[in-house]
Amino acid sequence: MDKKKTYIGVIIPAAGSGSRMGGVYKPLEKLRGKEMLLYSLDTFEKCDEVAFVVISAREDKIEEIEKLCKKNGYTKVKGVIKGGKDRQESVENAFICGLFDGESITHVAVHDAARPLFTTDMAKNVFEMATQKGNAVCACRVRDTVKRTNVDAVVIDSVDRENLWLIQTPQVFEKKMYADALEKAKKDGFVATDDSSLVSASGVSVNLCETPSYNIKITYPEDVFLAEAIINMRGEDI
């Protein structure tokens, strides 16, 4: 193995309930006639640094995703495994599936299944930073005015947005760094909302890689229309 080269194993957690989308299974929700998950798979398929992809899915969707990946000829999707009770467990299940064993994989990347607008240019930047610094997390700067309120939604004060960021994915970490963070979280009973928090809790400093704000996560129904508008603006084929 070329020790200077980055070899990335990608984990895509896709086992969520989609409650804020009315129970819709987001990874298979269509954008311009194409399943949302496939946009991310298309991007990772083009990245030389990516060795393989593991998808952690809802048990009742595993077979459907496997057939979809086969139909579309994705050579880098090496497994679709059962997700866990929460995001962290779903990612851990994928990490311990056996594909990450051995010395070939240098880094682990975790990417939201519901974040379809990630591009190869973004991948190049975040992968390069992770290679240089040990980790890198996609993020964009907060652009709007931020207010802090009380429980009754009455404004208490304004928050300086100068150093505030919105965290995105992919989030990329050296494999041992990530393995150590998972082990410590399990030992401490710590459950993180994202992997950067998991690694930070292990005592490691996390680096942010600035990414465009349009690398959105599909959370609410209106986000589908916004994502389709962005895809149309790019003039991408489906």
C-alpha positions as CSV (number, residue, x, y, z in Angstrom):
1,M,0.0,0.0,0.0
2,D,1.1,3.5,-0.8
3,K,1.5,5.0,2.7
4,K,1.0,8.5,1.3
5,K,-2.3,7.7,-0.2
6,T,-5.6,8.0,1.6
7,Y,-7.9,5.0,1.6
8,I,-11.3,5.8,2.9
9,G,-14.1,3.5,4.1
10,V,-17.4,5.4,3.9
11,I,-20.3,4.7,6.3
12,I,-23.8,5.9,5.3
13,P,-26.3,5.7,8.2
14,A,-29.7,5.2,6.6
15,A,-31.8,3.6,9.4
16,G,-33.7,6.7,10.6
17,S,-37.5,6.8,10.9
18,G,-38.0,9.9,8.9
19,S,-40.5,11.2,11.5
20,R,-40.0,14.9,10.5
21,M,-40.8,13.9,6.9
22,G,-44.1,12.3,7.9
23,G,-42.6,8.8,8.2
24,V,-41.1,8.8,4.7
25,Y,-38.0,6.7,4.3
26,K,-35.8,9.5,3.1
27,P,-32.9,7.5,1.4
28,L,-35.4,6.1,-1.1
29,E,-37.4,9.3,-1.5
30,K,-37.0,10.5,-5.1
31,L,-35.4,13.8,-6.3
32,R,-36.2,14.4,-9.9
33,G,-37.1,10.8,-10.3
34,K,-33.9,9.4,-8.7
35,E,-33.6,8.0,-5.2
36,M,-31.9,10.4,-2.8
37,L,-29.3,7.8,-1.6
38,L,-28.0,7.4,-5.2
39,Y,-26.8,11.0,-5.4
40,S,-24.3,10.4,-2.7
41,L,-23.3,6.9,-4.0
42,D,-22.7,8.5,-7.4
43,T,-20.3,11.0,-5.8
44,F,-18.4,8.4,-3.8
45,E,-18.2,6.1,-6.8
46,K,-16.2,8.8,-8.6
47,C,-13.7,9.5,-5.7
48,D,-10.4,7.7,-6.1
49,E,-9.8,7.9,-2.3
50,V,-12.9,5.9,-1.5
51,A,-12.2,2.2,-1.2
52,F,-15.7,1.1,-0.3
53,V,-19.1,2.1,1.1
54,V,-21.1,0.4,3.8
55,I,-24.8,1.4,4.2
56,S,-26.5,0.9,7.6
57,A,-30.2,0.6,6.8
58,R,-33.5,-0.2,8.2
59,E,-34.0,-4.0,8.3
60,D,-37.1,-3.9,6.1
61,K,-35.2,-1.8,3.4
62,I,-32.0,-3.8,3.2
63,E,-33.0,-6.0,0.3
64,E,-34.5,-3.1,-1.7
65,I,-31.3,-1.0,-1.3
66,E,-29.1,-4.0,-2.3
67,K,-31.2,-4.5,-5.5
68,L,-31.0,-0.8,-6.2
69,C,-27.2,-0.7,-5.8
70,K,-26.8,-3.8,-8.0
71,K,-29.1,-2.4,-10.7
72,N,-27.1,0.9,-10.8
73,G,-23.7,-0.9,-10.9
74,Y,-22.1,0.5,-7.8
75,T,-18.8,-1.3,-7.4
76,K,-17.9,0.4,-4.2
77,V,-21.0,-0.6,-2.1
78,K,-19.6,-3.6,-0.2
79,G,-22.4,-4.1,2.3
80,V,-25.9,-3.1,3.4
81,I,-26.2,-4.0,7.0
82,K,-28.9,-3.7,9.7
83,G,-28.9,-0.3,11.5
84,G,-29.2,0.3,15.2
85,K,-31.6,1.9,17.6
86,D,-30.0,5.3,17.0
87,R,-27.5,7.0,14.6
88,Q,-24.5,6.2,16.7
89,E,-25.3,2.5,17.0
90,S,-26.0,2.3,13.2
91,V,-22.6,3.8,12.4
92,E,-20.9,1.5,14.9
93,N,-22.7,-1.6,13.4
94,A,-21.2,-0.6,10.0
95,F,-17.8,0.0,11.5
96,I,-17.5,-3.4,13.1
97,C,-18.9,-5.3,10.1
98,G,-15.4,-6.5,9.3
99,L,-14.7,-4.5,6.2
100,F,-12.7,-1.9,8.2
101,D,-10.3,-4.6,9.5
102,G,-6.7,-4.7,8.2
103,E,-4.3,-2.0,7.1
104,S,-5.7,-0.9,3.8
105,I,-8.2,1.6,5.2
106,T,-6.5,4.8,6.6
107,H,-9.7,6.8,7.3
108,V,-13.4,6.5,8.0
109,A,-15.9,8.9,6.5
110,V,-19.5,9.2,7.8
111,H,-22.1,10.7,5.5
112,D,-25.8,11.4,6.0
113,A,-28.0,9.4,3.6
114,A,-30.3,12.5,3.5
115,R,-27.5,14.8,2.3
116,P,-27.6,14.3,-1.5
117,L,-26.0,17.5,-2.8
118,F,-22.4,16.7,-1.7
119,T,-20.0,16.9,-4.7
120,T,-16.7,15.5,-5.8
121,D,-15.1,19.0,-5.3
122,M,-16.2,19.0,-1.7
123,A,-14.9,15.5,-1.3
124,K,-11.5,16.5,-2.6
125,N,-11.2,19.3,0.0
126,V,-12.4,17.4,3.0
127,F,-10.4,14.3,2.2
128,E,-7.2,16.4,1.7
129,M,-7.7,18.2,5.0
130,A,-8.3,14.9,6.8
131,T,-5.1,13.5,5.3
132,Q,-3.1,16.5,6.5
133,K,-4.6,17.0,9.9
134,G,-6.0,13.6,10.9
135,N,-9.7,14.6,10.7
136,A,-11.9,17.0,8.8
137,V,-15.6,17.8,9.1
138,C,-17.7,19.6,6.4
139,A,-19.4,22.7,7.8
140,C,-20.6,26.1,6.7
141,R,-20.6,29.5,8.5
142,V,-23.8,30.8,10.1
143,R,-25.0,33.6,7.9
144,D,-28.2,34.7,9.7
145,T,-28.6,36.7,12.9
146,V,-28.8,34.3,15.9
147,K,-31.0,35.0,19.0
148,R,-31.1,33.2,22.3
149,T,-34.6,32.9,23.9
150,N,-36.3,31.7,27.0
151,V,-38.7,28.8,27.1
152,D,-41.5,31.1,25.9
153,A,-39.6,32.1,22.8
154,V,-38.9,35.6,24.1
155,V,-35.5,36.9,23.0
156,I,-33.0,37.1,25.8
157,D,-29.9,38.3,23.8
158,S,-28.2,38.1,20.4
159,V,-25.4,35.6,19.8
160,D,-22.2,36.6,18.0
161,R,-22.2,34.5,14.9
162,E,-18.5,35.3,14.0
163,N,-17.3,31.8,15.0
164,L,-20.5,29.8,14.7
165,W,-20.7,27.0,12.1
166,L,-23.4,24.6,10.9
167,I,-22.1,21.1,10.9
168,Q,-22.5,18.9,7.8
169,T,-21.2,15.6,6.4
170,P,-19.0,13.9,5.4
171,Q,-17.0,13.8,8.5
172,V,-13.7,12.1,8.0
173,F,-11.3,10.7,10.7
174,E,-8.2,8.5,10.9
175,K,-9.4,5.0,11.5
176,K,-7.7,4.5,14.8
177,M,-8.9,7.9,16.0
178,Y,-12.4,7.0,15.2
179,A,-12.2,3.5,16.7
180,D,-10.8,4.9,20.0
181,A,-13.6,7.5,20.1
182,L,-16.3,4.8,19.6
183,E,-14.7,2.7,22.3
184,K,-14.6,5.6,24.8
185,A,-18.2,6.6,24.1
186,K,-19.4,3.1,24.7
187,K,-17.4,2.9,27.9
188,D,-18.7,6.3,29.1
189,G,-22.3,5.7,28.0
190,F,-22.0,8.8,25.8
191,V,-24.4,9.2,22.8
192,A,-23.5,11.9,20.3
193,T,-25.7,13.5,17.7
194,D,-22.9,13.4,15.2
195,D,-19.4,11.9,14.8
196,S,-17.5,15.2,15.3
197,S,-19.0,15.3,18.8
198,L,-18.0,11.7,19.4
199,V,-14.4,12.4,18.5
200,S,-14.3,15.7,20.4
201,A,-15.6,13.9,23.5
202,S,-12.5,11.6,23.3
203,G,-10.2,14.6,23.7
204,V,-9.3,15.1,20.0
205,S,-9.5,18.5,18.4
206,V,-11.7,18.5,15.3
207,N,-11.0,20.5,12.2
208,L,-13.8,22.2,10.1
209,C,-13.6,22.2,6.3
210,E,-15.7,25.0,4.9
211,T,-18.4,23.7,2.6
212,P,-21.1,25.5,0.6
213,S,-24.4,26.1,2.5
214,Y,-26.3,24.2,-0.2
215,N,-24.9,20.9,1.1
216,I,-28.2,20.6,2.9
217,K,-29.8,17.7,4.8
218,I,-33.3,16.8,3.8
219,T,-35.2,17.0,7.0
220,Y,-38.6,18.5,6.2
221,P,-40.9,18.1,3.1
222,E,-40.0,21.5,1.8
223,D,-36.3,20.5,1.7
224,V,-37.1,18.2,-1.2
225,F,-38.2,21.1,-3.3
226,L,-35.1,23.1,-2.4
227,A,-32.8,20.2,-3.2
228,E,-34.5,19.7,-6.6
229,A,-34.1,23.4,-7.3
230,I,-30.4,23.2,-6.6
231,I,-30.0,20.1,-8.8
232,N,-31.9,21.9,-11.6
233,M,-29.6,24.9,-11.2
234,R,-26.6,22.7,-11.6
235,G,-28.1,21.3,-14.8
236,E,-27.3,17.7,-13.6
237,D,-28.5,14.7,-15.4
238,I,-30.6,12.1,-13.5
